[in-house]
């Protein structure tokens, strides 16, 4: 089937990244299956994560259909693009239709992209994972592909202005080996194992990241436990409770 929207969007994204002179370091793309369904699972620290996640499958000549919140599909600019790329809208109050859509796509051999944290992590650490990715993989009989990215929060993240200047920002991406999701195993156990693997990949990406903050004012993108000034997960939760 012709991809009249997806491939031009990829071209535009690659052009933007070249213009920004992003230094993208990707390892593990060979872990993406060349054929058949799979659930690609990533951490979530930026509004642009789905674009970078989509890059990892290109060497295998694959595309990813991402599950994204339904409001993105109503936006006058992103909506037509998301629909044209055949991504899957998720109504968080009624997620059954999105789940069925994703399941059918997996069974037809598509790669489905999922952010199991559901929202951007403002602490830049892993939040708890929802079990939907594991359940999809179980029911469709496909593998889970864990991955992690680092540096994308420096371009555009929640609560911070967009940085589309030519700042040569490094982006580090690590893709892990496929994980099985046995149908007879408790989905929660698979989810815990999956989160642990994404955590390992995130730590590997952070260790490999080639730059450190240049000044005290540039520590906002580094998690507190690594010496930065990003809010802790507890501080984020408290701010959410207060409103």
Secondary structure, 3 states (H helix, E strand, C coil): CCCCCHHHHHHHHHHHHHHHCCEEEEECHHHCCCCCCEEEEECCCCCCHHHHHHHCCHHHCCCEEEEEEHHHHHCCCHHHHHHHCCCEEECCCCCHHHHHHHHHHHHCCCEEEECCCCCCCCCCCCCCCCCHHHHHHHHHCCEEEEEEEECHHHCCCCCCCCCCCCCCCEEEEEEEEEECCCCCCCHHHHHHHHHHHHHHHHHHHHHHCCCCCCCHHHCCCCCHHHCCCCCCHHHHHHHHHHC
